[in-house]
Amino acid sequence: MVALGLVLLVLAALLTLGIVFSNTDPANAAAFGVSLSGVSIGGLFLVGVVTGAVAMLGLTLFLGGGLRKRHKRVERKREVRSVRGEAETLAEENARLEAELQRTRVGAADDDLRGGTVR
């Protein structure tokens, strides 16, 4: 995949250079109220390539930020589930120990009533 990507990048660069250097005819262009005259067609193409590259960079950053945010959210949910599971386990352990303590207290009270010794 990396080699294919590199080949495509080199081919795109060669195509861009070929278009820029073979189209030297002057042209007039206007955008957003700004008028450019005497610009070559190859130069306009190059401006389009740069604009496309900037747009792709912006899209990559946008999608990468969303993906990173999603991974953080999933990790937080996983941690919350883990903490809840630990809390439930501790609550069950606490209930078991309370029941055991209650049985021990009842047993000690029964021994006291029968004249036994307290542990």
LUMDREN-161181 format. One record per atom (N, C-alpha, C): residue number from 1; residue in three letters; atom name; z, y, x. Coordinates in Angstrom, 3 decimals, always signed. Atoms other than C-alpha are relative to their C-alpha. Layout:
BEGIN
     n   res   atom          w          v          u
   NUM   ALA     CA          Z          Y          X
...
This chain:
BEGIN
     n   res   atom          w          v          u
     1   MET      N     +0.000     -1.190     +0.815
     1   MET     CA     +0.000     +0.000     +0.000
     1   MET      C     +0.000     +1.264     +0.865
     2   VAL      N     -0.060     -1.168     -0.876
     2   VAL     CA     +0.835     +2.408     +2.824
     2   VAL      C     -1.355     +0.229     +0.657
     3   ALA      N     +1.304     -0.131     -0.651
     3   ALA     CA     -2.450     +1.685     +4.570
     3   ALA      C     -1.047     +0.528     -0.981
     4   LEU      N     +0.928     -0.486     +1.015
     4   LEU     CA     -4.400     +2.202     +1.350
     4   LEU      C     +0.241     +1.480     -0.294
     5   GLY      N     -0.328     -1.407     +0.222
     5   GLY     CA     -2.581     +5.475     +0.745
     5   GLY      C     -0.491     +0.881     +1.137
     6   LEU      N     +0.468     -0.758     -1.161
     6   LEU     CA     -3.375     +6.643     +4.272
     6   LEU      C     -1.519     +0.128     -0.010
     7   VAL      N     +1.469     -0.045     +0.063
     7   VAL     CA     -7.060     +5.735     +3.873
     7   VAL      C     -0.453     +0.999     -1.068
     8   LEU      N     +0.361     -0.940     +1.069
     8   LEU     CA     -7.240     +7.644     +0.572
     8   LEU      C     +0.262     +1.448     +0.403
     9   LEU      N     -0.291     -1.363     -0.471
     9   LEU     CA     -5.580    +10.708     +2.144
     9   LEU      C     -1.045     +0.479     +0.999
    10   VAL      N     +1.016     -0.378     -0.991
    10   VAL     CA     -8.028    +10.706     +5.059
    10   VAL      C     -1.333     +0.260     -0.683
    11   LEU      N     +1.256     -0.210     +0.730
    11   LEU     CA    -11.004    +10.325     +2.699
    11   LEU      C     +0.028     +1.301     -0.806
    12   ALA      N     -0.129     -1.247     +0.756
    12   ALA     CA     -9.736    +13.167     +0.512
    12   ALA      C     -0.096     +1.206     +0.926
    13   ALA      N     +0.062     -1.105     -0.964
    13   ALA     CA     -9.274    +15.398     +3.569
    13   ALA      C     -1.440     +0.197     +0.495
    14   LEU      N     +1.390     -0.113     -0.451
    14   LEU     CA    -12.795    +14.613     +4.817
    14   LEU      C     -0.902     +0.575     -1.100
    15   LEU      N     +0.774     -0.532     +1.118
    15   LEU     CA    -14.281    +15.303     +1.371
    15   LEU      C     +0.256     +1.498     -0.167
    16   THR      N     -0.352     -1.419     +0.134
    16   THR     CA    -12.414    +18.607     +1.142
    16   THR      C     -0.642     +0.824     +1.111
    17   LEU      N     +0.605     -0.732     -1.115
    17   LEU     CA    -13.555    +19.689     +4.597
    17   LEU      C     -1.522     +0.086     -0.172
    18   GLY      N     +1.443     -0.011     +0.227
    18   GLY     CA    -17.152    +18.710     +3.763
    18   GLY      C     -0.397     +1.017     -1.060
    19   ILE      N     +0.311     -0.954     +1.067
    19   ILE     CA    -17.109    +20.745     +0.561
    19   ILE      C     +0.229     +1.432     +0.471
    20   VAL      N     -0.322     -1.362     -0.454
    20   VAL     CA    -15.471    +23.776     +2.187
    20   VAL      C     -1.053     +0.507     +0.977
    21   PHE      N     +0.927     -0.478     -1.028
    21   PHE     CA    -17.851    +23.927     +5.148
    21   PHE      C     -1.462     -0.011     -0.445
    22   SER      N     +1.398     +0.025     +0.430
    22   SER     CA    -21.064    +23.133     +3.264
    22   SER      C     -0.292     +1.005     -1.118
    23   ASN      N     +0.185     -0.976     +1.074
    23   ASN     CA    -20.534    +25.666     +0.454
    23   ASN      C     +0.482     +1.371     +0.465
    24   THR      N     -0.375     -1.310     -0.534
    24   THR     CA    -20.541    +29.043     +2.152
    24   THR      C     -0.603     +1.146     -0.805
    25   ASP      N     +0.589     -1.054     +0.829
    25   ASP     CA    -22.380    +30.944     -0.581
    25   ASP      C     +1.108     +0.858     -0.609
    26   PRO      N     -1.036     -0.867     +0.577
    26   PRO     CA    -20.453    +33.988     -1.799
    26   PRO      C     +0.035     -0.122     -1.518
    27   ALA      N     -0.182     +0.057     +1.451
    27   ALA     CA    -19.053    +34.003     -5.326
    27   ALA      C     +1.058     +1.020     -0.393
    28   ASN      N     -1.025     -0.908     +0.535
    28   ASN     CA    -16.958    +36.289     -7.498
    28   ASN      C     +0.922     -0.823     -0.901
    29   ALA      N     -0.972     +0.718     +0.815
    29   ALA     CA    -13.782    +35.047     -9.121
    29   ALA      C     +1.040     +0.983     -0.500
    30   ALA      N     -1.054     -0.826     +0.572
    30   ALA     CA    -11.128    +36.575    -11.361
    30   ALA      C     +1.017     -0.914     -0.671
    31   ALA      N     -1.065     +0.758     +0.636
    31   ALA     CA     -7.777    +35.211    -12.460
    31   ALA      C     +1.204     +0.911     -0.185
    32   PHE      N     -1.183     -0.798     +0.313
    32   PHE     CA     -4.829    +36.929    -14.150
    32   PHE      C     -0.195     +1.469     +0.332
    33   GLY      N     +0.273     -1.421     -0.226
    33   GLY     CA     -6.488    +40.329    -13.838
    33   GLY      C     -0.309     +0.359     +1.439
    34   VAL      N     +0.315     -0.243     -1.407
    34   VAL     CA     -7.125    +39.978    -10.107
    34   VAL      C     -1.423     -0.484     +0.235
    35   SER      N     +1.393     +0.337     -0.235
    35   SER     CA    -10.766    +40.029     -9.088
    35   SER      C     -0.239     -0.179     +1.494
    36   LEU      N     +0.353     +0.286     -1.387
    36   LEU     CA    -11.997    +38.477     -5.852
    36   LEU      C     -1.521     -0.044     +0.092
    37   SER      N     +1.451     +0.034     -0.177
    37   SER     CA    -15.508    +39.158     -4.666
    37   SER      C     -0.322     -0.379     +1.432
    38   GLY      N     +0.420     +0.397     -1.339
    38   GLY     CA    -17.361    +37.699     -1.714
    38   GLY      C     +0.722     -1.225     +0.515
    39   VAL      N     -0.701     +1.213     -0.407
    39   VAL     CA    -15.241    +34.544     -1.634
    39   VAL      C     -0.999     -1.158     -0.053
    40   SER      N     +0.938     +1.131     +0.002
    40   SER     CA    -17.138    +31.401     -0.697
    40   SER      C     +0.439     -1.047     -1.030
    41   ILE      N     -0.291     +1.060     +0.962
    41   ILE     CA    -17.367    +28.516     -3.135
    41   ILE      C     +0.927     -1.036     +0.638
    42   GLY      N     -0.882     +0.922     -0.730
    42   GLY     CA    -15.775    +26.306     -0.495
    42   GLY      C     +1.422     +0.530     +0.069
    43   GLY      N     -1.333     -0.614     -0.017
    43   GLY     CA    -12.882    +28.769     -0.248
    43   GLY      C     +0.693     -0.141     -1.340
    44   LEU      N     -0.576     +0.192     +1.336
    44   LEU     CA    -12.395    +28.618     -4.011
    44   LEU      C     +0.438     -1.444     -0.206
    45   PHE      N     -0.362     +1.409     +0.096
    45   PHE     CA    -12.405    +24.840     -3.813
    45   PHE      C     +1.291     -0.265     +0.760
    46   LEU      N     -1.202     +0.171     -0.807
    46   LEU     CA     -9.790    +24.994     -1.063
    46   LEU      C     +1.223     +0.559     -0.713
    47   VAL      N     -1.106     -0.566     +0.777
    47   VAL     CA     -7.631    +27.275     -3.211
    47   VAL      C     +0.399     -0.969     -1.122
    48   GLY      N     -0.284     +0.993     +1.041
    48   GLY     CA     -7.938    +24.694     -5.992
    48   GLY      C     +0.745     -1.205     +0.540
    49   VAL      N     -0.686     +1.144     -0.631
    49   VAL     CA     -6.876    +21.904     -3.638
    49   VAL      C     +1.456     +0.355     +0.281
    50   VAL      N     -1.371     -0.433     -0.305
    50   VAL     CA     -3.834    +23.887     -2.501
    50   VAL      C     +0.807     +0.122     -1.288
    51   THR      N     -0.689     -0.124     +1.279
    51   THR     CA     -2.948    +24.707     -6.108
    51   THR      C     +0.360     -1.370     -0.562
    52   GLY      N     -0.280     +1.362     +0.464
    52   GLY     CA     -3.224    +21.033     -7.046
    52   GLY      C     +1.120     -0.660     +0.800
    53   ALA      N     -1.054     +0.575     -0.847
    53   ALA     CA     -1.047    +20.032     -4.081
    53   ALA      C     +1.363     +0.582     -0.364
    54   VAL      N     -1.268     -0.637     +0.389
    54   VAL     CA     +1.631    +22.555     -5.078
    54   VAL      C     +0.456     -0.537     -1.354
    55   ALA      N     -0.347     +0.553     +1.310
    55   ALA     CA     +1.491    +21.286     -8.674
    55   ALA      C     +0.541     -1.419     +0.134
    56   MET      N     -0.478     +1.375     -0.213
    56   MET     CA     +1.893    +17.686     -7.484
    56   MET      C     +1.386     -0.016     +0.640
    57   LEU      N     -1.321     -0.098     -0.614
    57   LEU     CA     +4.836    +18.677     -5.288
    57   LEU      C     +1.045     +0.365     -1.050
    58   GLY      N     -0.928     -0.386     +1.062
    58   GLY     CA     +6.486    +20.398     -8.250
    58   GLY      C     +0.279     -1.142     -0.956
    59   LEU      N     -0.171     +1.142     +0.895
    59   LEU     CA     +5.896    +17.380    -10.470
    59   LEU      C     +0.847     -1.091     +0.655
    60   THR      N     -0.784     +1.003     -0.728
    60   THR     CA     +7.291    +15.049     -7.810
    60   THR      C     +1.468     +0.391     +0.050
    61   LEU      N     -1.389     -0.460     -0.039
    61   LEU     CA    +10.426    +17.165     -7.418
    61   LEU      C     +0.647     -0.097     -1.378
    62   PHE      N     -0.513     +0.059     +1.363
    62   PHE     CA    +10.852    +17.388    -11.198
    62   PHE      C     +0.347     -1.429     -0.404
    63   LEU      N     -0.233     +1.390     +0.374
    63   LEU     CA    +10.498    +13.650    -11.765
    63   LEU      C     +1.065     -0.649     +0.877
    64   GLY      N     -1.017     +0.543     -0.904
    64   GLY     CA    +12.587    +12.809     -8.704
    64   GLY      C     +1.396     +0.449     -0.391
    65   GLY      N     -1.301     -0.507     +0.440
    65   GLY     CA    +15.414    +15.028     -9.939
    65   GLY      C     +0.469     -0.701     -1.262
    66   GLY      N     -0.361     +0.716     +1.222
    66   GLY     CA    +15.331    +13.386    -13.359
    66   GLY      C     +0.402     -1.431     +0.280
    67   LEU      N     -0.318     +1.379     -0.358
    67   LEU     CA    +15.345     +9.935    -11.812
    67   LEU      C     +1.364     -0.090     +0.679
    68   ARG      N     -1.290     -0.028     -0.689
    68   ARG     CA    +18.266    +10.817     -9.550
    68   ARG      C     +1.136     +0.223     -1.005
    69   LYS      N     -1.006     -0.275     +1.026
    69   LYS     CA    +20.177    +12.216    -12.548
    69   LYS      C     +0.253     -1.254     -0.840
    70   ARG      N     -0.140     +1.221     +0.792
    70   ARG     CA    +19.505     +9.008    -14.497
    70   ARG      C     +0.800     -1.048     +0.764
    71   HIS      N     -0.748     +0.976     -0.801
    71   HIS     CA    +20.767     +6.832    -11.637
    71   HIS      C     +1.480     +0.356     +0.055
    72   LYS      N     -1.410     -0.424     -0.020
    72   LYS     CA    +23.961     +8.897    -11.422
    72   LYS      C     +0.670     -0.303     -1.334
    73   ARG      N     -0.558     +0.249     +1.319
    73   ARG     CA    +24.479     +8.598    -15.192
    73   ARG      C     +0.269     -1.495     -0.196
    74   VAL      N     -0.187     +1.452     +0.120
    74   VAL     CA    +24.006     +4.810    -15.078
    74   VAL      C     +1.187     -0.446     +0.846
    75   GLU      N     -1.120     +0.364     -0.877
    75   GLU     CA    +26.438     +4.543    -12.161
    75   GLU      C     +1.335     +0.432     -0.615
    76   ARG      N     -1.227     -0.460     +0.659
    76   ARG     CA    +29.038     +6.646    -14.028
    76   ARG      C     +0.365     -0.914     -1.161
    77   LYS      N     -0.274     +0.910     +1.115
    77   LYS     CA    +28.691     +4.413    -17.103
    77   LYS      C     +0.539     -1.332     +0.514
    78   ARG      N     -0.468     +1.257     -0.582
    78   ARG     CA    +29.134     +1.344    -14.916
    78   ARG      C     +1.453     +0.134     +0.462
    79   GLU      N     -1.380     -0.220     -0.443
    79   GLU     CA    +32.296     +2.830    -13.399
    79   GLU      C     +0.951     +0.101     -1.181
    80   VAL      N     -0.852     -0.130     +1.180
    80   VAL     CA    +33.669     +3.737    -16.833
    80   VAL      C     +0.263     -1.379     -0.603
    81   ARG      N     -0.190     +1.360     +0.520
    81   ARG     CA    +33.078     +0.158    -18.049
    81   ARG      C     +0.982     -0.778     +0.871
    82   SER      N     -0.887     +0.696     -0.922
    82   SER     CA    +34.825     -1.147    -14.949
    82   SER      C     +1.438     +0.457     -0.190
    83   VAL      N     -1.350     -0.539     +0.182
    83   VAL     CA    +37.802     +1.156    -15.435
    83   VAL      C     +0.571     -0.463     -1.337
    84   ARG      N     -0.479     +0.475     +1.299
    84   ARG     CA    +38.017     +0.224    -19.118
    84   ARG      C     +0.386     -1.472     +0.064
    85   GLY      N     -0.321     +1.417     -0.153
    85   GLY     CA    +37.922     -3.452    -18.193
    85   GLY      C     +1.316     -0.196     +0.734
    86   GLU      N     -1.259     +0.072     -0.733
    86   GLU     CA    +40.710     -2.926    -15.668
    86   GLU      C     +1.159     +0.423     -0.879
    87   ALA      N     -1.055     -0.479     +0.885
    87   ALA     CA    +42.718     -0.977    -18.242
    87   ALA      C     +0.360     -1.070     -1.027
    88   GLU      N     -0.267     +1.071     +0.966
    88   GLU     CA    +42.326     -3.797    -20.786
    88   GLU      C     +0.753     -1.152     +0.669
    89   THR      N     -0.677     +1.071     -0.734
    89   THR     CA    +43.362     -6.368    -18.179
    89   THR      C     +1.451     +0.374     +0.263
    90   LEU      N     -1.364     -0.450     -0.258
    90   LEU     CA    +46.405     -4.299    -17.246
    90   LEU      C     +0.815     +0.051     -1.283
    91   ALA      N     -0.712     -0.038     +1.281
    91   ALA     CA    +47.301     -3.816    -20.921
    91   ALA      C     +0.393     -1.417     -0.426
    92   GLU      N     -0.323     +1.390     +0.335
    92   GLU     CA    +47.130     -7.585    -21.492
    92   GLU      C     +1.128     -0.518     +0.882
    93   GLU      N     -1.050     +0.415     -0.938
    93   GLU     CA    +49.241     -8.206    -18.391
    93   GLU      C     +1.331     +0.634     -0.380
    94   ASN      N     -1.209     -0.714     +0.411
    94   ASN     CA    +51.737     -5.593    -19.571
    94   ASN      C     +0.598     -0.647     -1.254
    95   ALA      N     -0.486     +0.648     +1.223
    95   ALA     CA    +51.967     -7.213    -23.015
    95   ALA      C     +0.613     -1.358     +0.313
    96   ARG      N     -0.534     +1.304     -0.391
    96   ARG     CA    +52.488    -10.632    -21.418
    96   ARG      C     +1.363     +0.134     +0.667
    97   LEU      N     -1.275     -0.205     -0.700
    97   LEU     CA    +55.226     -9.315    -19.147
    97   LEU      C     +1.091     +0.496     -0.950
    98   GLU      N     -0.982     -0.469     +0.983
    98   GLU     CA    +56.929     -7.494    -22.041
    98   GLU      C     +0.504     -1.157     -0.855
    99   ALA      N     -0.398     +1.168     +0.795
    99   ALA     CA    +56.899    -10.694    -24.094
    99   ALA      C     +0.913     -0.912     +0.822
   100   GLU      N     -0.829     +0.828     -0.873
   100   GLU     CA    +58.311    -12.626    -21.138
   100   GLU      C     +1.377     +0.614     +0.184
   101   LEU      N     -1.277     -0.697     -0.147
   101   LEU     CA    +61.012    -10.014    -20.627
   101   LEU      C     +0.815     -0.116     -1.284
   102   GLN      N     -0.689     +0.119     +1.283
   102   GLN     CA    +61.867    -10.131    -24.333
   102   GLN      C     +0.578     -1.410     -0.158
   103   ARG      N     -0.504     +1.379     +0.083
   103   ARG     CA    +62.150    -13.931    -24.204
   103   ARG      C     +1.179     -0.191     +0.937
   104   THR      N     -1.097     +0.115     -0.960
   104   THR     CA    +64.362    -13.655    -21.123
   104   THR      C     +1.248     +0.677     -0.550
   105   ARG      N     -1.150     -0.720     +0.572
   105   ARG     CA    +66.610    -11.096    -22.850
   105   ARG      C     +0.602     -0.776     -1.169
   106   VAL      N     -0.491     +0.775     +1.144
   106   VAL     CA    +66.848    -13.200    -26.021
   106   VAL      C     +0.710     -1.248     +0.510
   107   GLY      N     -0.634     +1.192     -0.576
   107   GLY     CA    +67.613    -16.278    -23.922
   107   GLY      C     +1.329     +0.331     +0.625
   108   ALA      N     -1.257     -0.411     -0.623
   108   ALA     CA    +70.299    -14.384    -21.994
   108   ALA      C     +1.032     +0.335     -1.071
   109   ALA      N     -0.929     -0.332     +1.085
   109   ALA     CA    +71.825    -13.093    -25.226
   109   ALA      C     +0.503     -1.277     -0.667
   110   ASP      N     -0.412     +1.280     +0.585
   110   ASP     CA    +71.875    -16.652    -26.655
   110   ASP      C     +1.008     -0.700     +0.906
   111   ASP      N     -0.942     +0.607     -0.959
   111   ASP     CA    +73.603    -17.873    -23.476
   111   ASP      C     +1.339     +0.689     -0.080
   112   ASP      N     -1.260     -0.735     +0.108
   112   ASP     CA    +76.212    -15.125    -23.818
   112   ASP      C     +0.749     -0.416     -1.266
   113   LEU      N     -0.647     +0.387     +1.251
   113   LEU     CA    +76.881    -16.120    -27.411
   113   LEU      C     +0.570     -1.417     +0.089
   114   ARG      N     -0.460     +1.380     -0.152
   114   ARG     CA    +77.284    -19.779    -26.391
   114   ARG      C     +1.033     -0.121     +1.111
   115   GLY      N     -0.999     +0.043     -1.062
   115   GLY     CA    +79.584    -18.862    -23.533
   115   GLY      C     -0.591     -0.322     +1.351
   116   GLY      N     +0.653     +0.303     -1.253
   116   GLY     CA    +77.011    -19.385    -20.810
   116   GLY      C     +0.064     +1.184     +0.952
   117   THR      N     +0.009     -1.068     -0.978
   117   THR     CA    +76.481    -17.291    -17.764
   117   THR      C     -1.298     +0.787     -0.114
   118   VAL      N     +1.155     -0.859     +0.030
   118   VAL     CA    +74.132    -14.395    -17.573
   118   VAL      C     -0.708     -0.087     +1.343
   119   ARG      N     +0.765     +0.103     -1.250
   119   ARG     CA    +71.411    -14.689    -14.997
   119   ARG      C     -0.184     +1.331     +0.653
